């Protein structure tokens, strides 16, 4: 028999009842709250939800930001950043845990914001984004001024009024939100959009940019401390002026821009000079230039006067030079014919003093021929005498056989000499023949080789005469010699 269970007055609940009771208690007790803590364990899931935890010195609270509220959070949570999260406490029964469902995030005080801004400033400075050599000079008189600011408010009106008052220029406004969700992304996109414009396009490309907004708290100016905005300003090829907040406010875009203006009005004054000031400066410089030119002209005039006094009488010098030139020209005109006559006379005297070369050559040739003839006769006489003496000597010295051999040899020698004498040119000439030479001494062997009217030389046995030919060439031509 079963023993009866003891009766208890303690209420009994299911797990689901307890989980629901805890959830209702938490949501009823706390409702919508603000929690301050440091972000940790931040993780973004592919679904778009963001899970993280908030911690302080004594505890840790799980938090979640659903995909639908992420665009309206106000900031993206980062590990290590102290924030104030706004939302509702709720329980998650499946894990017996509770969490804060966040729908709003903001930085926890100025100290945390300043620390984050300073850390970003050190990082960007180390990359060289704030170096002075990156700064571009502003144009002296820009034609188009680009403004990145809110289209509502006093900022754009102040800029327009200041530019119209100083020097009217064309203004291009790129309207952007200057605070709140998505402001930083739109400001960076506006800077890059202006920079991407091509010169000569349908929309004129600005010559200078002004990024401006009015004053506000540190949280209001956080869009201009965003890293993307600072990098866009540093990489812009158009000179950029930052005019964010009041004179005492400083944002990171001020370090990256080419010039920083304390106020939007000051930025407009910095971008465009005052027309009155330009006209006054132009008038002053014109007056100084005219004065300088007048002084220079006076100095040059005085110098010219002094130089003029030191110059000689130029017309007289020119007249003297002209007279000297005429005299030299007349003397030159007479000198050239006289010089030619003198050179011709000297040449004629030199020609007359020269010997008759053809006659001299003929005389020397005749003398040479005569000497040859005389030498031949003397040589023959000497040989004959030598033969005679030799014969006597040999007759005395030789016996009869030897003398007979000598007589035989002499007979042969005399016969050979007789034959040689019979074919000698001298012998032929003695028989009435003659040798014919041209004026140069070359022998003429045919009538065809003898030109008409040429001077020739005819050599006989007892001398030589000169002649001139008449008649034509050829073997049938008839002519005569004029001796």
Secondary structure, DSSP 8 states (H G I E B T S, - for coil): ---------S----HHHHHHHHHHHHHHHH-EEEEEEEEEEEEE-TTS-EEEEEE-SS-EEEEEE-HHHHTTSSS---TT-EEEEEEEEEEEGGGTEEEEEEEEEEESHHHHHHHHHHHHHHHHHHTTTT-GGG-----SB-SEEEEEE-SSSHHHHHHHHHHHHH---EEEEEE--SSSTTHHHHHHHHHHHHHH--TTSSS---SEEEEEE----TTTTGGGG-HHHHHHHHH-SSEEEEEESSTT---HHHHHSSEE-SSHHHHHHHHB--HHHHHHHHHHHHHHHHHHHHHHHHHHHHHHHHHHHHS--HHHHHHHHHHHHHHHHHHHHHHHHHHHHHHHHHHHHHHHHS--HHHHHHHHHHHHHHHHHHHHHHHHHHHHHHHHHHHHHHHHHS-HHHHHHHHHHHHHHHHHHHHHHHT-HHHHHHTT--EEEETTS-B--SSTTS-TT-EEEEEETTEEEEEEE-S-SSTT----EE-
